[in-house]
Amino acid sequence: MRLPAVEAQTVIKILQLEGYQNIRQSGSHIQFKNGNGTVITVPLHAGRPIGKGLLRKIIRDMEISREEFIALLKRV
């Protein structure tokens, strides 16, 4: 299953749904952390989707499958 183009705001909403909290922001990059200590950095560039490779990395760091991520996309 192919991943759709996703903007940073959508990824941020998904991370917050999954229990990640914003811990810091440095320029246009926001870091989120969950209860297990996993830190995920999301680049916040207005109007530009997150690159496919970075999106796969974020999904891998969240420890969910592509299908689970796409299901979360539908909830947002």
N, C-alpha and C positions, 0 to 999 in steps of 0.2 A: 504494500500500500504506500503510495507516494505522499509525502508531506506537503501540505499547502504552504504558500508564502504567508508568513505570520509577522505582524508588527510587534514591536517590543511591548506596547501597552497590553496587548492580548496575552503575551507570555507572562507579564507581571501579574495580571489578574489570575491566571492559572496557578502560578506559584503561590499567591495568597490563598487561593482556594485549597491548596494542598498543605497549608500550614506554615509556609515560609514567611519570615518577617524581614522587613527592610532593616539592615543593620548599619549601612553606610552608603554614601554616594560620593564619588570622586569625579567631578566633571560630568560627563555624559554616561558614566557607568554606575549602575546600582548593584549592590551586593545584597543577596538574600541568604538567610540561614534558617535551617529547620531544627527541630529538637534533637536530632542525631548529630548535629554539628556540621552537616553538609552545607558548603557555601557555593552559591551559584551567582555568577556575574552576568548581568544583562546590559548590553549597550543600548542606550536610549537615544536613537537618532530619528528625529521626526520625519515621517513620510517614507522611511526606508525599511523594508522588511529585514528580518534577521536572516543571515546567510544560512543555507541548508546545512553546512557542516557544523556551524555553531549551534543550530537548532537541534541537530542530532546529539551533540555533546550535552546540551542542557537536558534533553530527554534521558540520556544515559545517566547523568548525574542525579536526576530525580528518581532513578531506578524504576522507571515505568516503561511499558512498551509503546511503540508508535500508535497502536490501536487505542490504548488507554489515553494517550495524549490527544488523539483526534476526538475521542469521546468527551474529553474535558473541553476541547474547543467548542463543541456543540453546546455545552452548558454555559459558556461565557457569552 
